[in-house]
Amino acid sequence: MDFGLVLQTDPPASRVVSLMKRAERSGFTHGWTFDSAVLWQEPFVIYSQILANTEKLTVGPMVTNPGTRTWEVTASTFATLNDMFGNRTVCGIGRGDSAMRVAGRKPNTLARISEAMKVIRALGSGREADLGGGTVVRFPWIKPGAELPVWMAAYGPKALKMTGEEADGFILQLADLYLTEYMVKAVKDAAVAAGRDPSEVKICVAAPAYVTEDDSPEKLAHAREQCRWFGGMVGNHVADLVSKYGEHSAAVPDELTDYIKAREGYDYSHHGRADNPDTAFVPDEIVDRFCLIGPVEKHIEKLNALRELGVDQFAVYDMHDAQEAVIDAYGSSVIPAINS
C-alpha cells in the first residue's frame, strides 16, 4: 500500500515543504494539498519547492476543480512540473466545494468535470485536445513519455459511476469500512461495464489519522476532538447528496447521510481545521468510523482491512496538533508493518 500526506498550504510554505520532506523520509510516496485559492496559498507554486526538495515524492491537489482555472492552464502547470521533475504529479479533481463556494460560485457539474478531465489528461500527456468550439490545441514543448494521471473525488452514485468509467483513480475522503467497500465496488463495477480493466483505477482513501499512546478514554477523546472537523468537511458533500436524493434513498446509503441531521451550517473560514466550531454535530461514532485514531496497532488493523477492500493508497489528513508525531509514527511503525 502507498501512503500519502495531505496538508493545507498555510503559510509559511517552508513548513509545508519541511513536512513533505519528513514524510518522504518516513516512507510516504505521495504529497497532497488542498486547493482553494482564497483560503490558502497557491499550491502549484509550493509543489515546485516540494519536488525540488524531495527525490521521488509524487505531488498533487486533493482536489483541484475545473472552475478555478482554465483547463489548458491547469494542464500546462502540471506538464511544466513534470518536465522539470520527471512525471511526479497527479491531478486530483472534484467539484470544488470550498474553492468555488468561498468565491461565490456553485460547485462544478459532473458534465464539466468529465470534459475537463479529458482535456487536462490529454494536454498533460502531450496529446491534442479540443478546448471547445473546435479549438484544438497541443503543447509543442512536451517531450515524449509525458504522463498525467487524473484521479476523481466522488461520493454520490453518478460521480462514482463516472469515476469508474473515466478516471485513472478514485479518491474517497473517508475511511469507513462499509462505505469504502460499497463505493469501491460501485467504481469497479462501472469500470467493468465501460469495458475497462478495474485494476487500472487506483483507489485512494484519504482521512485524518491520529496516533495515541494508548486507548485510554482521555487519549481517545483528545484524538476525536482533533479529527472531528473531518466529519464536518465530509458533511458538506453529504448535504448536497441529501438535497439531491432525499434523506433516505436507495441511491445513497443511510450510513453516509444519517449523521448530518443536526448540521446547521458551515463557515468555510474554519474549513479543515481542528478548532472548527461548525462540527459539534459530528458524533464520536462518525469520527471513529471515518478516521483512524488510537494506538499504532489500531491503525495497522484498519489499514489491513482497507487493503483487503482494494485500497491502493491511504492518504493521511495531517491537520491537528500532532503533525510531526503522526508522520514519525507511521514511518517507524505503521508503514513497515503494512508493507513488510
Salt bridges, closest charged atoms under 4 A:
ASP10 OD1 - ARG273 NH2 2.76
ASP35 OD2 - ARG69 NH1 2.93
GLU42 OE2 - ARG69 NH2 2.63
ASP83 OD1 - LYS143 NZ 3.66
ASP97 OD1 - ARG101 NH1 2.35
GLU165 OE2 - LYS161 NZ 2.50
GLU166 OE1 - LYS118 NZ 3.05
ASP168 OD2 - ARG121 NE 2.94
ASP176 OD1 - ARG289 NE 2.79
ASP189 OD2 - LYS185 NZ 2.68
GLU225 OE2 - ARG228 NH2 2.52
ASP240 OD2 - ARG95 NH1 3.09
ASP240 OD2 - ARG101 NH2 2.81
ASP254 OD1 - HIS248 ND1 3.24
ASP267 OD2 - HIS270 NE2 3.87
ASP284 OD1 - ARG228 NH2 2.77
GLU285 OE2 - ARG289 NH1 3.53
ASP288 OD1 - ARG224 NE 2.83
ASP318 OD1 - HIS320 NE2 3.23
ASP321 OD2 - HIS222 NE2 2.81
GLU324 OE2 - ARG15 NH1 2.81
ASP328 OD2 - ARG22 NH2 2.73
